[in-house]
Amino acid sequence: MTSRREEIEALLTLGASRWEAAHQPIREALRIGMIPTINSMMVMGLVSLPGMMTGQILAGANPSDAIRYQIVIIFAQAAGVAIATMGVVILAFLVLFNRDHQLTDLLRKLD
């Protein structure tokens, strides 16, 4: 938001709502927040062998069951990261804009 402050203020000046003005930075923040989790999901099982899955296989469990458990854990972790990222972004949005669709002074102080 701080790097696009002028663009957001211009959109607000032209009559955009606070959501319309901040929509693109919010999408970008959500995408950037999920990049590490998505990257770890891409290499899971190919480059890195997770500890829980490896432990189950070494203990004699069926490898397909161990892989299924690991997939559930990875999706639960990704869901947690997504919910936390959305929560932080929404809270930041509510703090940086007031109900009159104006930027608060907090964003100006961050510069």
Secondary structure, 3 states (H helix, E strand, C coil): CCCCHHHHHHHHHCCCCHHHHHHHHHHHHHHHHHHHHHHHHHHECCCECCHHHHHHHHCCCCHHHHHHHHHHHHHHHHHHHHHHHHHHHHHHHHHHECCCCCECHHHHHHC
